[in-house]
Amino acid sequence: MPQVRNGDFQIVDLSGTLELVPRVDSLVTNMNLFTTHMGVTTVAQVERVKEVEFAIQAKQRGGERQFVNAETADLKNFNVPFFPLDRTITPADVQNFRKYFTAEAPRTVQDVVTRCVARIRRDHAQLREVAMIKAIMGESYAPGDANCQYNYFTEFGVSQVTATVDFTDPAVDPMAVLEADGRASIIDNAGDNAGSYELVVLASRKWFSALIAHPMIRTAYQYYASNQEPLRRRLGGNNINRVFEHGGVTFIEDISGIIPAGEAYMLPRGINEMFQLHYAPADTVVDANTPAQELYIWYKYSSFFRTEKIETETSFLAINTRPELVIKLTGTFE
């Protein structure tokens, strides 16, 4: 039990001290779905080149020849949103305060700076996770800036495929629905760029719970429970997310709450450049037109020692270049 002496006559017990730190969701971050691009401008360019298959016919020797079709290309420009996050430190943040987890050690400016920087890093990490999940769902994440808000289905001229599983009907096989309305669509539209990929379903708690409670799935899930930990490590998950592999599909529970309740998303994992993360340089003179960094942090002193300031910023856009390959799954629930 940790104890600290306070003066000459009193022992202060600090064993009950508790620090409440918000969870930073990192499921999608650790799955390595996104390819990172460090740009030098504030515009992200995405080019989709579509090859056209040609059915070769037999011809007479010396006769008319045939020519391969030309590919089509579509170049899109996207504005990269800007996310600043700062903290000003004043004497009031330090004076007359003790350092956390100590009995009487005075708080220092460095103590405040260290904790603020750690908190800011967590906030930026959570921002990136939210943006990537939103991109999987087919939209950009730039609240507050309409110039950077995109619907990727609209931008790339494709339609969203949906499938609904009736979890209230024990005679309906959820895997049959996913095969007919989900997996088949991905296979038919993935093209040659999808030589080797695995199918993953990111599911809200409600959708995942309904799946494993279904009579046709329940026994398989119970039998599979002992194999969850190795699968979590392979997918980059943690000990909280429930995972389940069945019928050639890996189901992962999203505990972040970013995916709306009752929804899930089936997607191929392993298609090159399908998901992209584009970073832009900092909003400073010295960083203009230079390769971007994931996060910029500066520490600034005031002229008269009245304040000190932590300035941080990141500028990135998560893009789904193949939104037609992400199947939106809904359900009928009891």
N, C-alpha and C positions, 0 to 999 in steps of 0.2 A: 504494500500500500504506500503510494508516494506521499511523503510528508515534508513540509517546509517550515523551518523555524521562523517565527515572526516575533522579533524582539527577544527579550530574555526569558519570558514567562509563558509563552503561548505557542502551541504547535497547531498549525493550520493544515488540515487534511484536504488534499486536492484530488483525491481519487474519484470524486463525483463530478469533476469538471468534464463538460461535454461540449464538443464543437459540432454543430449541425451544418453539414456541407451539402448543398444540393447535388443530386446525382447528375453526372454528365453522361448523356446517352452516346454510345459509341458503336452501336451494332453495325450500321452501314459503313461507318468510317473504317472499322476493322475488317470488313469484308473485301476491301480493296476493289470495289466495283468501278471507281472513277479513275480515269487517266488525268494526271495533272499537267497543265500547260502554264508555264510562267511567261506571260506576255510582256510586251513593252509599250502597249497602248491601252486605252480604256475601252476598246472595242474587241469583242471576241468574234473570230471568224470560224464558221463551220461550213465545210463543203461536203455535200452528199453527191457521190458519183454513182450513177446507176448503170450497170452493164446490161446490155440487151442480148438475150440468148438468140442465136440464129440456128434454125433447123436446116442443116446442110442436105441438099438434094443431090442425087446422082445426075451427071450431065454427060452428053456425048463428047468424046475426045475431039478437040479442035473446034468445038462449038461455043455457045454462050457461056461465059463465066459468071460466078456469083461472088458477092462481096459481103464481108461481115458488117453488121450494123454498128453505127457509131454510138458511144455511150452518151448519156445525158448528165449534165452537172448542174447543181444548184448551190450557189454560194449565199450564205446568210450572215448578216452582221448583227451582233447583239451588244447592247450597252452593258457594261459591267457595273453592277451596283457598288456603292461605297459605304463602308460601315465603320465610322469612328466611335471610339469609346474612351473617355478620359476620366481622370480623378484629380481634383485639386486638394492638396493637403495644407491645412492651416495649423497655427499653434493650438487651436481648440481641439484638434484631433489627437494631440499628444499631452498637453499640459494637464497635470493632476490625474492622469490615468496610469494604471499599472499595466505591465505586460501580461497578456493572457497566459494562464496556467502557471502563474507565479503568485507568491503571497504579497510581495511588496516591491518587486523590481520595477523601476519606472519605465514607462513606455518610451521608446525612441522613435524618431522619424523613420529610421530604417525598418523598424518593426512594422510600421504602418505601410511603408512602401512594399515590403515583401508580401504582406497579406493582400494588398490591393492588386499587385501584379498577378498573384496566384488566382485571385478571383476573376480578374479580367481575362486571363488565359482560359479559364473554365467557360466563361461566357462566350468567347470566340469559338471554342471547340463545340459548344452546344449549337451555336449559330450555324456552323458548317454542317453538323449532323442534320439539323432541320432542313437546310437548303438542299441537301442531297436526297432526303426522303421526298421532299416536294418535287424534285426533278424526276424521281422515279414515277411519281404520280402524274407527271406531264406538265408541270408548271414551274416557273422560276420563283425564287423567293427574294423579294425586294420590297417589304412593307414600307410605305412612306415615299416611294419613288415610282411613279407610274411609268416613267420612261424605261424602266428595267423589268417590267412585269410582262411575262410572255406565257402564252399557252402553246406548248410545243406541238400539239396536234394541229393547231391552226397554222403555226409557222411553217411546218413541213408538209402541210396539205394532206394529212392522213386522218383516219377516223379511229376512235378508241373502241376496242373490242371489250365487251363485258360478258360476264357469265354469272348466273345466280344459282346458288345451291339451296334447295329446300331442306333445311335441317330438321323440319318437323315431320317429314315423311320417312319412316324407317325403310321403306321400299326403294327410295332413291339413293343410288350409290354416288356419293360425292366425287369419287375418283372418276367415274364414268362421265360426269358433267365436266370435270376439269379436262379430261381427255378430249371430249368432243368440242368443247367451246373454248378451251384454253391452249392446251399443248399443241393441238392440231394447227391452230392459227399461227402459233409461233414458228412451228416447223415449216409451214407453207410460205411464210413471209421473211424468214431469216436470211435466206439466200446462201451463197457460197461463203459469206463472211462468218458463218456459224458452223465451222467444221467440228468443233468440240466445245460444247457448253453444257452446263447443268441447269435444270429448272429449279427455281427457288420461289417460294411463296412467302412474302412478308405479310403477316396477318395481325390485325388488331386482336386484343385480348378476347373480345366477344366472339369474333369469327373463329379464332383458334380453339377456344373452349367448346364452341358448338361442334367443330369438326371432330375433336377427340372424344366427344360425348356421343357421337352418332353410333348406332348399333353396328354398322358395317366397318367402323374405324376403331371403336373402343378397345377391342381385344388386341388389335395390332399395336396400338399405342402403349398399352400396358406391358406388352411383351417387349417393346422397344425401349422402355424407360431406362434400362441398364446401359444402353449404348449412347445415351445423350451426351455424356461428357466428352468423349473423343470427337464427336461431331461438332460440338460447340467450339472446341479448340480449332478444328479445321476451318470453320466458318468465321472465326474471329469473335464469337459471341461471349457472353459471360455466364455466370452461374444462375442468373435470374431468368433469362430468356428460356422458355420452353422450346425445344426443337424436336422434330419428328421427321423421319425419312420413310416414305411409303410410296410404292408404285412409281419409282423413278423420280419423285418430287421431294424436295426438302422443304418442310414447313417450319417457319421461324416466327415466334411470337414477338411482336413489337410492343415493348412495355413503355415506350416514350409517350404514347398517346397522340403522336403526330398523325398516324393513320387513323381516320375517323372510325368510331366504334361500328362494328358490323361490316367492315370492309377489309379486303386483302388484295394483294397485287402479285400476280405471277409474272416472273421475268426470267430471261436467260442470263446466266452468270458465266462470263467468259468470252463474250463477243467484243472484239477489239474496238476501242474508241466509241462504244455505244453510249457510255456515260463519261462526260468530260467535266473537269473542274478548271475553269479559266481564271487566272489571277491577273490583276493589273497593278502597275506601280503605285507607290505612295503619292499622296497629294503634296509633294514638296518639290522645290526647284532642283535639288540635287538628285532626286530619284526619277524625274521626268524622263521618259523614253529609255529607261534602264530595265533590265529583267526584274520582274516582280518577285516579292517575297510573300510567304504565307501570312506573316504578321509583322508589323512594324511597331516598335516600342521606343519612346523617347522619355527622358527625364529632364525636366527644365526647372531651373532656379529663378526666383523672382529677383529683381534688382535690389530690393531693400529687405530681403530675407523675411518677407511677410507670408509668402506662400511658396509651395513647391508643387509641381504639376507632373502627372504621368499622362502622356498622350499615347494612344494606341490607335491603330487603324488596320483594316484589311479591306481588300477590294477583290471580290471574286463572284463568279457566276457558275452555278451548277447547271449543266445542260444534258438533256436526254435527246440524243440525235436519232434514236429509233423508237419513238414513243408507241408506234403501232405494235411493237413486240412486247409491250407491258399490258397484261390483261387485268382489267379491274374486276374483282370478284366481290359479289355481295351475297346476301343470304336471306332466307326466311327463318325467323327465330320464334321460339315459343315465348 
